[in-house]
């Protein structure tokens, strides 16, 4: 992805969020927890992915 123009921070966020936003994983979590917990799972996972992407980008992709 980086070879075709994606910034390192965006690539890090994309890879990190992949585990949270995958449909099979989301279905498994949905089956185990109630709706508010599931929404918190999504919110924390996607927010964490964005923050990790920002930090990675600001560090110059050297972490």
Secondary structure as the mmCIF struct_conf table of DSSP 4:
data_model
#
loop_
_struct_conf.conf_type_id
_struct_conf.id
_struct_conf.beg_label_comp_id
_struct_conf.beg_label_asym_id
_struct_conf.beg_label_seq_id
_struct_conf.end_label_comp_id
_struct_conf.end_label_asym_id
_struct_conf.end_label_seq_id
HELX_RH_3T_P HELX_RH_3T_P1 UNK A 2 UNK A 4
TURN_TY1_P TURN_TY1_P1 UNK A 5 UNK A 5
HELX_RH_AL_P HELX_RH_AL_P1 UNK A 8 UNK A 21
HELX_RH_AL_P HELX_RH_AL_P2 UNK A 23 UNK A 32
BEND BEND1 UNK A 33 UNK A 33
HELX_RH_AL_P HELX_RH_AL_P3 UNK A 35 UNK A 58
TURN_TY1_P TURN_TY1_P2 UNK A 59 UNK A 60
BEND BEND2 UNK A 61 UNK A 61
#
